[in-house]
Amino acid sequence: MAWELEADRPIYAQLVERIQMQIVSGYYPAGGKLPSVRELAAIAAVNPNTMQKAFAELERNGLIVTQRTNGRNVTEDTELIETVRRNLAGELLQTFFSKMKELGYTREQIRELTDKGLAQADENEPAG
């Protein structure tokens, strides 16, 4: 199934974000091999040139490494991966807090809603 991409933002930037999320979540583990540009472009239903641009950006950021004879791999630098993970989480939190304040919620109300949401998420998780 094709990836859902927003029409109002550059596609390559959305691909970078998506692949970053897959790396920091462990879907593509540190040192692991990535699918080829063509394979991933087919999965995402985008032009291979657009996927190549996203890969180039991820390589500039150090998250992926190109090995001439072995394709592209996720970096083995777990500290870098964790830093990117924390940065992404921080961005999500700032967006969340900003939107909640726009809705008129106070810090205490945001905290209460967050606690309730976490409790509800815990209830909905299958027993391990």
ROMAR-483380 format. One record per atom (N, C-alpha, C): residue number from 1; atom name; x, y, z. Coordinates in steps of 0.1 Angstrom, whole numbers, plus 2048, in hexadecimal, padded with zeros to 3 digits. Layout:
<sites>
@i NUM; at CA; east X; north Y; up Z .
...
</sites>
This chain:
<sites>
@i 1; at N; east 808; north 7F4; up 800 .
@i 1; at CA; east 800; north 800; up 800 .
@i 1; at C; east 809; north 80C; up 800 .
@i 2; at N; east 806; north 816; up 7F8 .
@i 2; at CA; east 80D; north 822; up 7F6 .
@i 2; at C; east 80D; north 82A; up 803 .
@i 3; at N; east 818; north 832; up 806 .
@i 3; at CA; east 818; north 83A; up 812 .
@i 3; at C; east 80F; north 846; up 810 .
@i 4; at N; east 809; north 84A; up 81A .
@i 4; at CA; east 800; north 856; up 81A .
@i 4; at C; east 809; north 863; up 81B .
@i 5; at N; east 809; north 86B; up 811 .
@i 5; at CA; east 811; north 877; up 810 .
@i 5; at C; east 808; north 883; up 80F .
@i 6; at N; east 80C; north 88E; up 815 .
@i 6; at CA; east 804; north 89A; up 814 .
@i 6; at C; east 808; north 8A2; up 808 .
@i 7; at N; east 7FD; north 8A8; up 802 .
@i 7; at CA; east 800; north 8B0; up 7F5 .
@i 7; at C; east 806; north 8BD; up 7F8 .
@i 8; at N; east 805; north 8C2; up 804 .
@i 8; at CA; east 809; north 8D0; up 806 .
@i 8; at C; east 818; north 8D1; up 80B .
@i 9; at N; east 81F; north 8C6; up 80B .
@i 9; at CA; east 82D; north 8C6; up 810 .
@i 9; at C; east 836; north 8BE; up 806 .
@i 10; at N; east 842; north 8C2; up 804 .
@i 10; at CA; east 84B; north 8BA; up 7FB .
@i 10; at C; east 84B; north 8AC; up 7FE .
@i 11; at N; east 849; north 8A4; up 7F3 .
@i 11; at CA; east 849; north 895; up 7F5 .
@i 11; at C; east 856; north 890; up 7FB .
@i 12; at N; east 861; north 895; up 7F6 .
@i 12; at CA; east 86E; north 88F; up 7FA .
@i 12; at C; east 870; north 892; up 809 .
@i 13; at N; east 86B; north 89D; up 80E .
@i 13; at CA; east 86C; north 8A0; up 81D .
@i 13; at C; east 864; north 896; up 825 .
@i 14; at N; east 858; north 893; up 820 .
@i 14; at CA; east 850; north 889; up 827 .
@i 14; at C; east 856; north 87B; up 826 .
@i 15; at N; east 85C; north 878; up 81C .
@i 15; at CA; east 863; north 86B; up 81B .
@i 15; at C; east 86F; north 86B; up 825 .
@i 16; at N; east 876; north 876; up 826 .
@i 16; at CA; east 881; north 877; up 830 .
@i 16; at C; east 87B; north 874; up 83E .
@i 17; at N; east 870; north 87B; up 841 .
@i 17; at CA; east 86A; north 87A; up 84E .
@i 17; at C; east 866; north 86B; up 851 .
@i 18; at N; east 85F; north 866; up 847 .
@i 18; at CA; east 85A; north 858; up 848 .
@i 18; at C; east 866; north 84E; up 84B .
@i 19; at N; east 870; north 84F; up 843 .
@i 19; at CA; east 87B; north 846; up 844 .
@i 19; at C; east 883; north 848; up 851 .
@i 20; at N; east 884; north 855; up 855 .
@i 20; at CA; east 88A; north 858; up 863 .
@i 20; at C; east 882; north 851; up 86E .
@i 21; at N; east 875; north 852; up 86D .
@i 21; at CA; east 86C; north 84C; up 877 .
@i 21; at C; east 86E; north 83C; up 877 .
@i 22; at N; east 870; north 837; up 86B .
@i 22; at CA; east 872; north 828; up 86B .
@i 22; at C; east 87F; north 824; up 870 .
@i 23; at N; east 889; north 82D; up 86F .
@i 23; at CA; east 896; north 82A; up 874 .
@i 23; at C; east 896; north 82B; up 883 .
@i 24; at N; east 891; north 836; up 888 .
@i 24; at CA; east 892; north 839; up 897 .
@i 24; at C; east 888; north 82F; up 89F .
@i 25; at N; east 87E; north 82A; up 898 .
@i 25; at CA; east 875; north 821; up 89F .
@i 25; at C; east 87B; north 812; up 89E .
@i 26; at N; east 885; north 810; up 896 .
@i 26; at CA; east 88B; north 803; up 896 .
@i 26; at C; east 886; north 7FA; up 88A .
@i 27; at N; east 87C; north 800; up 882 .
@i 27; at CA; east 877; north 7F8; up 877 .
@i 27; at C; east 883; north 7F5; up 86E .
@i 28; at N; east 88C; north 7FF; up 86B .
@i 28; at CA; east 898; north 7FC; up 865 .
@i 28; at C; east 8A3; north 7FE; up 870 .
@i 29; at N; east 8A9; north 7F3; up 875 .
@i 29; at CA; east 8B2; north 7F4; up 880 .
@i 29; at C; east 8C0; north 7F9; up 87C .
@i 30; at N; east 8C7; north 7FE; up 886 .
@i 30; at CA; east 8D4; north 803; up 884 .
@i 30; at C; east 8DD; north 7F8; up 87D .
@i 31; at N; east 8E3; north 7FC; up 873 .
@i 31; at CA; east 8EC; north 7F3; up 86B .
@i 31; at C; east 8E4; north 7EB; up 861 .
@i 32; at N; east 8D7; north 7EC; up 861 .
@i 32; at CA; east 8CE; north 7E4; up 858 .
@i 32; at C; east 8CE; north 7E9; up 84A .
@i 33; at N; east 8CC; north 7E0; up 841 .
@i 33; at CA; east 8CB; north 7E4; up 833 .
@i 33; at C; east 8BE; north 7EA; up 830 .
@i 34; at N; east 8BE; north 7F4; up 827 .
@i 34; at CA; east 8B1; north 7FA; up 823 .
@i 34; at C; east 8AE; north 7F5; up 815 .
@i 35; at N; east 8A1; north 7F5; up 812 .
@i 35; at CA; east 89D; north 7F1; up 805 .
@i 35; at C; east 8A3; north 7FA; up 7FA .
@i 36; at N; east 8A4; north 7F6; up 7EE .
@i 36; at CA; east 8A9; north 7FF; up 7E4 .
@i 36; at C; east 8A0; north 80B; up 7E1 .
@i 37; at N; east 8A6; north 815; up 7DB .
@i 37; at CA; east 89E; north 821; up 7D7 .
@i 37; at C; east 891; north 81D; up 7D0 .
@i 38; at N; east 893; north 814; up 7C6 .
@i 38; at CA; east 888; north 810; up 7BD .
@i 38; at C; east 87D; north 808; up 7C6 .
@i 39; at N; east 882; north 7FF; up 7CE .
@i 39; at CA; east 878; north 7F8; up 7D7 .
@i 39; at C; east 870; north 801; up 7E0 .
@i 40; at N; east 877; north 80A; up 7E6 .
@i 40; at CA; east 870; north 813; up 7F0 .
@i 40; at C; east 868; north 81D; up 7E8 .
@i 41; at N; east 86C; north 821; up 7DD .
@i 41; at CA; east 864; north 82A; up 7D5 .
@i 41; at C; east 857; north 823; up 7D0 .
@i 42; at N; east 858; north 816; up 7CD .
@i 42; at CA; east 84C; north 80F; up 7C9 .
@i 42; at C; east 842; north 80D; up 7D5 .
@i 43; at N; east 848; north 80A; up 7E1 .
@i 43; at CA; east 840; north 809; up 7ED .
@i 43; at C; east 839; north 816; up 7F0 .
@i 44; at N; east 840; north 821; up 7EF .
@i 44; at CA; east 83A; north 82E; up 7F2 .
@i 44; at C; east 832; north 834; up 7E7 .
@i 45; at N; east 833; north 82E; up 7DB .
@i 45; at CA; east 82C; north 833; up 7CF .
@i 45; at C; east 830; north 841; up 7CC .
@i 46; at N; east 83E; north 842; up 7CB .
@i 46; at CA; east 844; north 84F; up 7C7 .
@i 46; at C; east 84E; north 84D; up 7BC .
@i 47; at N; east 852; north 857; up 7B6 .
@i 47; at CA; east 85C; north 857; up 7AB .
@i 47; at C; east 86A; north 853; up 7B2 .
@i 48; at N; east 871; north 849; up 7AC .
@i 48; at CA; east 87E; north 846; up 7B1 .
@i 48; at C; east 888; north 851; up 7B3 .
@i 49; at N; east 887; north 85C; up 7AB .
@i 49; at CA; east 890; north 867; up 7AC .
@i 49; at C; east 88C; north 86F; up 7B9 .
@i 50; at N; east 880; north 86F; up 7BD .
@i 50; at CA; east 87B; north 876; up 7C9 .
@i 50; at C; east 881; north 86E; up 7D5 .
@i 51; at N; east 880; north 860; up 7D5 .
@i 51; at CA; east 885; north 858; up 7DF .
@i 51; at C; east 894; north 85A; up 7E0 .
@i 52; at N; east 89B; north 85B; up 7D5 .
@i 52; at CA; east 8A9; north 85D; up 7D5 .
@i 52; at C; east 8AD; north 86A; up 7DC .
@i 53; at N; east 8A5; north 874; up 7DA .
@i 53; at CA; east 8A7; north 881; up 7E0 .
@i 53; at C; east 8A6; north 880; up 7F0 .
@i 54; at N; east 89C; north 878; up 7F4 .
@i 54; at CA; east 89A; north 875; up 802 .
@i 54; at C; east 8A6; north 86E; up 808 .
@i 55; at N; east 8AA; north 863; up 801 .
@i 55; at CA; east 8B6; north 85C; up 805 .
@i 55; at C; east 8C2; north 864; up 807 .
@i 56; at N; east 8C4; north 86D; up 7FD .
@i 56; at CA; east 8D0; north 876; up 7FD .
@i 56; at C; east 8CF; north 87F; up 80A .
@i 57; at N; east 8C3; north 884; up 80D .
@i 57; at CA; east 8C2; north 88C; up 819 .
@i 57; at C; east 8C5; north 884; up 826 .
@i 58; at N; east 8C0; north 878; up 826 .
@i 58; at CA; east 8C2; north 86F; up 832 .
@i 58; at C; east 8D1; north 86C; up 833 .
@i 59; at N; east 8D8; north 86B; up 828 .
@i 59; at CA; east 8E6; north 868; up 828 .
@i 59; at C; east 8EE; north 874; up 82D .
@i 60; at N; east 8E9; north 880; up 828 .
@i 60; at CA; east 8F0; north 88D; up 82D .
@i 60; at C; east 8EE; north 88E; up 83C .
@i 61; at N; east 8E3; north 88A; up 842 .
@i 61; at CA; east 8E0; north 88A; up 850 .
@i 61; at C; east 8E7; north 87F; up 858 .
@i 62; at N; east 8ED; north 876; up 851 .
@i 62; at CA; east 8F5; north 86B; up 857 .
@i 62; at C; east 8EC; north 85F; up 85B .
@i 63; at N; east 8DF; north 85F; up 858 .
@i 63; at CA; east 8D7; north 854; up 85D .
@i 63; at C; east 8D9; north 847; up 854 .
@i 64; at N; east 8DC; north 84A; up 847 .
@i 64; at CA; east 8DF; north 83E; up 83F .
@i 64; at C; east 8ED; north 83F; up 838 .
@i 65; at N; east 8F3; north 834; up 835 .
@i 65; at CA; east 900; north 833; up 82F .
@i 65; at C; east 8FF; north 82B; up 823 .
@i 66; at N; east 906; north 831; up 818 .
@i 66; at CA; east 906; north 829; up 80B .
@i 66; at C; east 913; north 821; up 80B .
@i 67; at N; east 911; north 814; up 808 .
@i 67; at CA; east 91D; north 80C; up 805 .
@i 67; at C; east 91C; north 807; up 7F7 .
@i 68; at N; east 926; north 80B; up 7EF .
@i 68; at CA; east 926; north 809; up 7E1 .
@i 68; at C; east 921; north 7FB; up 7DC .
@i 69; at N; east 926; north 7F1; up 7E3 .
@i 69; at CA; east 922; north 7E3; up 7DF .
@i 69; at C; east 917; north 7DD; up 7E6 .
@i 70; at N; east 912; north 7E4; up 7F1 .
@i 70; at CA; east 908; north 7DE; up 7F9 .
@i 70; at C; east 8FC; north 7E7; up 7FB .
@i 71; at N; east 8FA; north 7F1; up 7F3 .
@i 71; at CA; east 8EE; north 7F9; up 7F4 .
@i 71; at C; east 8EF; north 803; up 800 .
@i 72; at N; east 8E3; north 806; up 806 .
@i 72; at CA; east 8E2; north 80F; up 811 .
@i 72; at C; east 8DE; north 808; up 81D .
@i 73; at N; east 8E5; north 80D; up 828 .
@i 73; at CA; east 8E2; north 807; up 835 .
@i 73; at C; east 8DF; north 813; up 83F .
@i 74; at N; east 8D8; north 810; up 849 .
@i 74; at CA; east 8D6; north 819; up 854 .
@i 74; at C; east 8E3; north 81A; up 85B .
@i 75; at N; east 8E7; north 826; up 860 .
@i 75; at CA; east 8F3; north 828; up 868 .
@i 75; at C; east 8F3; north 81F; up 874 .
@i 76; at N; east 8FF; north 81C; up 878 .
@i 76; at CA; east 901; north 814; up 884 .
@i 76; at C; east 903; north 81C; up 890 .
@i 77; at N; east 902; north 82A; up 88E .
@i 77; at CA; east 904; north 834; up 899 .
@i 77; at C; east 8F7; north 835; up 8A1 .
@i 78; at N; east 8F6; north 82C; up 8AB .
@i 78; at CA; east 8E9; north 82C; up 8B3 .
@i 78; at C; east 8E7; north 839; up 8BB .
@i 79; at N; east 8F2; north 840; up 8BE .
@i 79; at CA; east 8F0; north 84D; up 8C5 .
@i 79; at C; east 8EA; north 857; up 8BB .
@i 80; at N; east 8EE; north 857; up 8AF .
@i 80; at CA; east 8E8; north 860; up 8A5 .
@i 80; at C; east 8D9; north 85D; up 8A3 .
@i 81; at N; east 8D6; north 850; up 8A2 .
@i 81; at CA; east 8C8; north 84C; up 8A1 .
@i 81; at C; east 8C0; north 850; up 8AD .
@i 82; at N; east 8C5; north 84F; up 8B9 .
@i 82; at CA; east 8BE; north 853; up 8C5 .
@i 82; at C; east 8BC; north 862; up 8C5 .
@i 83; at N; east 8C6; north 86A; up 8C1 .
@i 83; at CA; east 8C5; north 878; up 8C0 .
@i 83; at C; east 8BA; north 87D; up 8B7 .
@i 84; at N; east 8BA; north 876; up 8AB .
@i 84; at CA; east 8AF; north 87A; up 8A1 .
@i 84; at C; east 8A1; north 876; up 8A7 .
@i 85; at N; east 8A1; north 86B; up 8AE .
@i 85; at CA; east 894; north 866; up 8B4 .
@i 85; at C; east 88F; north 871; up 8BF .
@i 86; at N; east 899; north 875; up 8C7 .
@i 86; at CA; east 895; north 87F; up 8D1 .
@i 86; at C; east 891; north 88C; up 8CB .
@i 87; at N; east 898; north 890; up 8C0 .
@i 87; at CA; east 894; north 89D; up 8B9 .
@i 87; at C; east 886; north 89C; up 8B3 .
@i 88; at N; east 883; north 890; up 8AD .
@i 88; at CA; east 876; north 88F; up 8A7 .
@i 88; at C; east 86B; north 88F; up 8B1 .
@i 89; at N; east 86E; north 888; up 8BD .
@i 89; at CA; east 864; north 888; up 8C8 .
@i 89; at C; east 862; north 896; up 8CD .
@i 90; at N; east 86D; north 89E; up 8CE .
@i 90; at CA; east 86C; north 8AC; up 8D3 .
@i 90; at C; east 864; north 8B4; up 8C9 .
@i 91; at N; east 866; north 8B3; up 8BC .
@i 91; at CA; east 85E; north 8BA; up 8B3 .
@i 91; at C; east 84F; north 8B7; up 8B4 .
@i 92; at N; east 84C; north 8AA; up 8B5 .
@i 92; at CA; east 83E; north 8A5; up 8B7 .
@i 92; at C; east 838; north 8AB; up 8C3 .
@i 93; at N; east 83F; north 8AB; up 8CE .
@i 93; at CA; east 83A; north 8B1; up 8DB .
@i 93; at C; east 838; north 8C0; up 8DA .
@i 94; at N; east 841; north 8C7; up 8D3 .
@i 94; at CA; east 83F; north 8D5; up 8D2 .
@i 94; at C; east 833; north 8D8; up 8C9 .
@i 95; at N; east 831; north 8D1; up 8BF .
@i 95; at CA; east 825; north 8D3; up 8B6 .
@i 95; at C; east 818; north 8D0; up 8BE .
@i 96; at N; east 819; north 8C5; up 8C6 .
@i 96; at CA; east 80D; north 8C1; up 8CE .
@i 96; at C; east 80A; north 8CC; up 8D8 .
@i 97; at N; east 814; north 8D1; up 8E0 .
@i 97; at CA; east 812; north 8DB; up 8EA .
@i 97; at C; east 80D; north 8E8; up 8E4 .
@i 98; at N; east 812; north 8EC; up 8D8 .
@i 98; at CA; east 80E; north 8F8; up 8D2 .
@i 98; at C; east 7FF; north 8F7; up 8CD .
@i 99; at N; east 7FC; north 8EC; up 8C8 .
@i 99; at CA; east 7EE; north 8EA; up 8C3 .
@i 99; at C; east 7E4; north 8EA; up 8CF .
@i 100; at N; east 7E8; north 8E3; up 8DA .
@i 100; at CA; east 7E0; north 8E3; up 8E6 .
@i 100; at C; east 7DE; north 8F1; up 8EC .
@i 101; at N; east 7E8; north 8F9; up 8EC .
@i 101; at CA; east 7E7; north 907; up 8F1 .
@i 101; at C; east 7DE; north 90F; up 8E7 .
@i 102; at N; east 7DF; north 90C; up 8DA .
@i 102; at CA; east 7D6; north 913; up 8D1 .
@i 102; at C; east 7C7; north 910; up 8D4 .
@i 103; at N; east 7C5; north 903; up 8D9 .
@i 103; at CA; east 7B8; north 8FF; up 8DC .
@i 103; at C; east 7B3; north 905; up 8EA .
@i 104; at N; east 7BC; north 90C; up 8F0 .
@i 104; at CA; east 7B9; north 912; up 8FD .
@i 104; at C; east 7BB; north 90A; up 909 .
@i 105; at N; east 7C3; north 8FF; up 908 .
@i 105; at CA; east 7C6; north 8F7; up 914 .
@i 105; at C; east 7D1; north 8FD; up 91C .
@i 106; at N; east 7D0; north 8FC; up 929 .
@i 106; at CA; east 7DB; north 900; up 932 .
@i 106; at C; east 7E5; north 8F4; up 933 .
@i 107; at N; east 7F0; north 8F7; up 939 .
@i 107; at CA; east 7FA; north 8EC; up 93C .
@i 107; at C; east 7F4; north 8E1; up 944 .
@i 108; at N; east 7ED; north 8E4; up 94E .
@i 108; at CA; east 7E7; north 8DA; up 957 .
@i 108; at C; east 7DC; north 8D2; up 94F .
@i 109; at N; east 7D4; north 8D8; up 947 .
@i 109; at CA; east 7CB; north 8D1; up 93F .
@i 109; at C; east 7D1; north 8C8; up 934 .
@i 110; at N; east 7DC; north 8CD; up 92F .
@i 110; at CA; east 7E4; north 8C5; up 925 .
@i 110; at C; east 7EA; north 8B8; up 92C .
@i 111; at N; east 7EF; north 8BA; up 938 .
@i 111; at CA; east 7F4; north 8AF; up 940 .
@i 111; at C; east 7EA; north 8A5; up 943 .
@i 112; at N; east 7DE; north 8AA; up 948 .
@i 112; at CA; east 7D3; north 8A1; up 94B .
@i 112; at C; east 7CE; north 899; up 93F .
@i 113; at N; east 7CD; north 8A0; up 933 .
@i 113; at CA; east 7C9; north 899; up 927 .
@i 113; at C; east 7D3; north 88E; up 923 .
@i 114; at N; east 7E0; north 892; up 924 .
@i 114; at CA; east 7EB; north 889; up 921 .
@i 114; at C; east 7EB; north 87D; up 92A .
@i 115; at N; east 7E9; north 87F; up 937 .
@i 115; at CA; east 7E8; north 873; up 940 .
@i 115; at C; east 7DD; north 86A; up 93C .
@i 116; at N; east 7D1; north 870; up 939 .
@i 116; at CA; east 7C5; north 868; up 936 .
@i 116; at C; east 7C8; north 860; up 929 .
@i 117; at N; east 7CE; north 867; up 91F .
@i 117; at CA; east 7D1; north 861; up 912 .
@i 117; at C; east 7DB; north 855; up 914 .
@i 118; at N; east 7E5; north 857; up 91C .
@i 118; at CA; east 7EE; north 84C; up 91F .
@i 118; at C; east 7E8; north 840; up 926 .
@i 119; at N; east 7DF; north 843; up 92F .
@i 119; at CA; east 7D8; north 839; up 937 .
@i 119; at C; east 7CF; north 831; up 92D .
@i 120; at N; east 7C8; north 838; up 924 .
@i 120; at CA; east 7C0; north 832; up 91A .
@i 120; at C; east 7C8; north 829; up 910 .
@i 121; at N; east 7D3; north 82E; up 90C .
@i 121; at CA; east 7DC; north 827; up 903 .
@i 121; at C; east 7E1; north 81A; up 90A .
@i 122; at N; east 7E4; north 81B; up 917 .
@i 122; at CA; east 7E8; north 80F; up 91E .
@i 122; at C; east 7DD; north 804; up 91F .
@i 123; at N; east 7D1; north 809; up 921 .
@i 123; at CA; east 7C5; north 800; up 922 .
@i 123; at C; east 7C3; north 7F9; up 914 .
@i 124; at N; east 7C6; north 800; up 909 .
@i 124; at CA; east 7C3; north 7FA; up 8FC .
@i 124; at C; east 7CE; north 7F1; up 8F7 .
@i 125; at N; east 7DA; north 7F1; up 8FE .
@i 125; at CA; east 7E5; north 7E9; up 8F9 .
@i 125; at C; east 7E2; north 7DA; up 8FD .
@i 126; at N; east 7E5; north 7D1; up 8F4 .
@i 126; at CA; east 7E3; north 7C3; up 8F7 .
@i 126; at C; east 7EC; north 7BF; up 902 .
@i 127; at N; east 7E7; north 7B5; up 90A .
@i 127; at CA; east 7EF; north 7B0; up 915 .
@i 127; at C; east 7FB; north 7A8; up 910 .
@i 128; at N; east 807; north 7AB; up 916 .
@i 128; at CA; east 813; north 7A5; up 910 .
@i 128; at C; east 816; north 798; up 917 .
</sites>
